[in-house]
Amino acid sequence: MQTATAIAHPNIALVKYWGKRSVALNLPAVPSLSITLDSFRTRTQVVWGVDADAVHVDGSPAPAAFAKRVTDFLDLMSPNRPGCMVLTENNFPSGAGLASSASGFAALAVAANRAAGRHDDRTALSIMARRGSGSACRSLFGGFSEWKLGSRPDGSDSHAVPVASPNYWAVAMVVAVVTERAKAVGSTEGMERSRTTSPFYPSWVETTPGDVEKAREAVYERDLEALGQVMERSTLKMHGVMMSSDPPLLYWLPGTLAVLHEVGDLRRQGIGAWATMDAGPQVKVLCMHQDAERVVEAIKPHVRRIHVLRPGPGAFIDDEE
Ligand code: DP6
């Protein structure tokens, strides 16, 4: 019996992943670029070699669908594996619009890999985490990371790579929680709907690699305006694709739009702030850390809760057991 515990943080895409070229291998149709955050985290312990599989979330037995996703992932990692016990907990609310599947599968991949006695190969772990949930492959790395599209049919070159470390640039993500209601259509289903029905999908796939290039350059140059502009463009393009899917995927609420307009007003007042939204109504605002309080004050009237997060580390083994 071997035990290992890992911690991983969620990430927010600046240039978004939306659409798959292979559902079976979970291969993206576009590259993407993200920031891994600090403070919010998933902590996962894996006991490798017990009589029967068991999965617990936040101290209680996991719902069956969640437990199956976890054990299917362990089967992928190690087809002839023994029984495993997985204990996982999040220190952040699931309604925060921060994909807990990203930090969840990154932490699970790192902990299970160590418990199985394998060495920590980040690229292999990023590929593995991608199979659990695409965005998870980016949480293997801290700070800014890019998920390479890759071209090999087996997906062995579709993984994240580091772009800049967490302390490279003092930016912040202000996470504005507009509603705590669960989202209507999950990412996996939504992406397939967009791929098969949105007339805008082909241009999304065609233009996103150029957005990633621009975003990467902007990070290297520490050019917040360039990064903010390409980030907002990417999210608005993605939501254009979502809204033009059939049936439409309309994730925004009135509060979403109110925050978007506040962010535009902040810019007109000279504060560098840009917004991004994922498959839900929450808005995440990118700004310099020193401007975060101004952003919070401006958007507070429209939202239920606000979290200010900074770039954080990639997934790691937690030795404090
Ligand atoms: C809108 O990684 O949750 O947040 O690979 O199907 O598990 P699956 O999807 P997931 O999708 C994330 C989509 C997004 C944009 C992004 O994080 O890049």
Residues whose N, C-alpha, C, O or C-beta is under 5 A from the ligand:
A	BS01	DP6	A13 V15 K16 Y17 S32 G132 S133 G134 S135 A136 S187 T188 D278 A279
